[in-house]
Amino acid sequence: MMAASVVGAFSAIAPGLAAYSLGVVFLGYVVLGLSGFGSALTIVPLLALRWPLVTVVPVVLLTDVCSGFLLARLNMRAIRWGELGALLPGIVVGAAVGAWAARWTSEPLALAVLAAYVIAVALRRARGIPPAQPRGLLWAALAGGLAGIVESLYGTSGPVLVAWLSRRLNEPMELRATVPPALVTVTGCALIGMAVSGQLAQPIVWGTFPVMFCVGLAGTAIGHRVAMRLPAAWIARVILALLLFAGAAMALHAWQMQALR
């Protein structure tokens, strides 16, 4: 019965909606392949125009995990594993704290502060100011904790991870390679919370995921191939542009949240 409901959920999607959705997903994962992050920032707002957010987020997060694994495999030699190990404990704790706090809080002020931080980091790098490199496991744990909380509350921890890792890694290709496995970790924690809450039990999620999975992997692979042909300076510009866009989007969302109060 479950298999039949999954197949029925997929076959019931109108052709126009299916084409729009697949185009958005493909674009989002080309962006991921180019920069190492940005898929959810691209896909979620556009799919949410036509789909319920409660369906969009699980499908995108499931596809993010698979595409993140692919991108990590393609860039294995450039990944800075030590940075990931330092972030991991904070990510796990932060995701749990965020899942616990999500039912009570979604403060626009916190999101606005986060947006200001992301924009400030991007602007400093755009001006050529050498980033400070915070040392010590405590700072890494705090950064991982913040990423876990943001993923559970808002589903967009990518800018937080990039803002932190860009202060630790000066080489654009190392940054691009290290972000995807960090995102896989924080997204995996968020998916565990969704499984516990029952959000992953929707037939439409599993009905659309196989197709989204294939399109996402294709977009990621194409974006990666393009990135390998671009100068490192261009990759750095793409990452900076996405950080600025992410910061502006979060600031706008915080303003909208405040306006609705």
N, C-alpha and C positions, 0 to 999 in steps of 0.2 A: 504493500500500500504506500509506503513512504517513497519507494522508487517511482511509482506511478505518479504521485503528487509532484515530485521533483520534475519529471519529464513534462507533465501537464503545465507546470508553472512556467517553464521555458517556452513551450510551444504557444502559450497564450499571449506572448509579447507581440505587439503590433510591429510589422516590418519597419515602419518609419522610426519608431522608438528604438528598435534594435540597432538600426544603422547609426542613429545619432549616438547611442550609448557606446557602441564599439569604436566609433570615431574619436569620441572623447577619451576613452580608455587608451587607445593607441597613442594619441597625442601625449597623454600624461606619462606614459612609460617611455616614450622617446625622450621626454624631458628628464626622466630618471636616469636613463642610459647616458645622457649627455653630462649631467651634473652630479649624479649620485644621490639626489633627493628631489623633492618637488612634485612627485606623482600625486599625492593626496591633495596638495595645494591646487593642482590643476584640475583634478577629476571631481573631487567632492562637490565644489560649488556648482559645476556645470551639470553633473548628474542630478544634484538636488533640485534643479529646476523642473525635472520630469519624474523623479523618483522620490519616495519617502526617505528621509535621512536615516531612519532606523534600518533601512535595507541597504542604502548606499555604503554606509561606513563599514559594516562587516565584509561586504564583497570586496571593497577596495583594500581593506587591511589583509584579507586572505591573499589577494593577488600581490600585495606589497611584499609579503613574506616570501612568496615564490620568486618574484622578480629580484628581490634583494639578495636571495641566495644565488641566483644566476649571476648578478653583477659582482658579487663577492668572489665567486668562482673565476670570473673572467679577469679580475684584478688582484688575484691572490697575492702576488709578489709585492704589491705596493701597499697592502694593508698594514697599518701599524697596530699590531695585536696588543701591545702593551697599553695603548690608550683605551682599547675596548675593555681589557681586564680591569682597569682602574674605574671605569664607568659602571661596570656590571652590578656591583652590590647596591649602588644608589638607584639604578634603574629599577631593580626588583622592588626595593622598599618604596620608592616613589610611586610606582604603578599601583601598589597595594594601597598606599595612602590616598592617591587620587581616586581610585575606585570607591573607597570608603567615603571620601568627602563629596563625591559627585552628586549624591542624593540631596545634599544640603546647600551646596555653594556653586556658583558660577559667576564670581564677582568680576564686573567689567574693569575695576581698577587693577586687579592682578593681571588681566590680559593686556591692559594698556601699558603697564610697567614692562611686561615681557616684550611687547612690540617696540617700546623705546630702546630696550637693551639690544634687540636684534638689529634695529636700524643703526644704532650707534656703532656696533661692531662693523657693520657693512660700510658705513661712511668712513671709519678710521682706515679700513683696508683700501677703500677707493682713493683716499688721499695719500696712500703710501706710508702711513704711520706704522712702524713695526709693532705687531701685537705683543702685548705682555704675555708671558708664558707662566701662568700660575703653577706652582709646584706643590707636590704633596698629595697624598691620597684623600685628604679631607676635602680639598677643592674639587677633585674629580668625583667624589661621592656626592657632593652637593650638586654638581652639574648633572650627574646621572639621575639624582633624585628629582631635580626640577624637570628633566626630560620625561621621566615616568609619570609625574603628576600631570604635566601638560598633555601627554598622550591620553591619559584616562579622562581628563576633563574636556579637552578640545579636539583630540585626535590628530594633532599636527605638531609632533615633537621634532620634526625635521629641522626647522629653523633653529631651535634651541641647541640641538646636537651640532649643527654646522657652526653656529656662533661660538660654541665652546671649542670644538676641534680646530677652528680656524685660528684660535689663539695659541694652539699647541703645535700646529703643523703649517709650515710656510710653503711647502711644495703643493701646488694645486692638484696634481695627480694623486698624491698621497691622501689629500683631503677627500677627493672624489672617491677613492677606493675604500677609505675607512668608514665613511658615513653609512653605506648600505648595511654592513653587518651590525652596526649599532642600531639602525632602524629596525632590522629583523628582530633584535633582542627586545626592544621596547614594544614593538608591535605584537610580538608573541605574548608578552605579558598582558597586553590589553585584550588580546583574543581569548586568553584563559578566563579573564573576567567576564567577557561576553558569553563564553560557553557556560559559565556558572549561572549567569543571569537568564539564560535561555534565549538570548538574542540571536545565536547562531542556529536556532532550531527552525527558522523560517524556510519553507520549501523554495521560495523564490531566490533565496541566497544560494542554495546548492544547485538550483536550476540554471542560474546565470553564471555561476563561478567557473565551470569548465571552459566556456567560451571566453570569458574575460581573462582566464588564466592563459589561454593560447595567444590571445591578442596582446596581453601584457608582456609575455615573454618575447614575442616578435618585436614589439615596440622597444623593449629594453635592449635587445640585441642590436637593432638598427641604430638606436641612439649611441650605444657603446662603439659601434664601428665608425660612426661619424666622429665621436670624441677622439678616437685614436688617430684620426687624420687632422685634427686641429692642433695648433700650437697651444702650449700650456697657458700662455697669457690669455688666450681666448676662453679657455675653460674657466680661468679665474674670473673673467668678466661675466660669464654666464652665472657662476655661483653668486657673485655680488649682486647681479640684477635680480636673481631669485630671492636672495635675502632681503633686499629692499622691498620687493613686491610682497613677500611674506609679512614683513613688519607693517607695511601699509595696510594689508588686508586684515591683520589682527587688530590694528588700531581702529579701522572702520567697524569691525565686528564689535569691539568694545564700546564704541560710540553708539551703535545700534542697540546693544544690550541696555545701555544706560537710558537711551531715549524711550525704550519700551517699559521702563519701570514706572 
